[in-house]
Amino acid sequence: MEINITLLGQLITFSVFVWFTMKFVWPPILKVMKEREQRIADGLAAAERGQQALELAQLKADEHLKEAKQQAAEIIEQANKRANQMSEESKQQIRIENERLLAIARADIQQEWQTAQQKLRAEVANLVITTTEKILAQSLDSVAQHALVKQSLEEI
């Protein structure tokens, strides 16, 4: 293999090209690559922080949901208790009203009973007086008296 000037020229040109690339091209490329590496690292760190924040938010959301369910259960329980209480109050009021109406009805029945008894007594007294007047007005034998009593009873 023969070394000639062309090979030496290529060697020098290649060396100048490497030096030029190392001096002027390579540093900006390295700088861009380091910046990009830093951005990627920052992005990964931000993604990790976002993931942790998401997990924390999920835990908080679960906790809030649990609390909301518990509050809802308490509200439902209170509503059921209040409904039962209102039902019992209504039943008690109905019982009181029924007892009041029953007492009024009994009083009315008692009053009507007494009125009917008084009317019946008055009628019986009138019949007795009428029958007595008829008996006293005529002296009748026992057959006539029985007929008169029978007639008076039929009028009752």
Secondary structure, DSSP 8 states (H G I E B T S, - for coil): ----HHHHHHHHHHHHHHHHIIIIIHHHHHHHHHHHHHHHHHHHHHHHHHHHHHHHHHHHHHHHHHHHHHHHHHHHHHHHHHHHHHHHHHHHHHHHHHHHHHHHHHHHHHHHHHHHHHHHHHHHHHHHHHHHHHHHHS---HHHHHHHHHHHHHH-
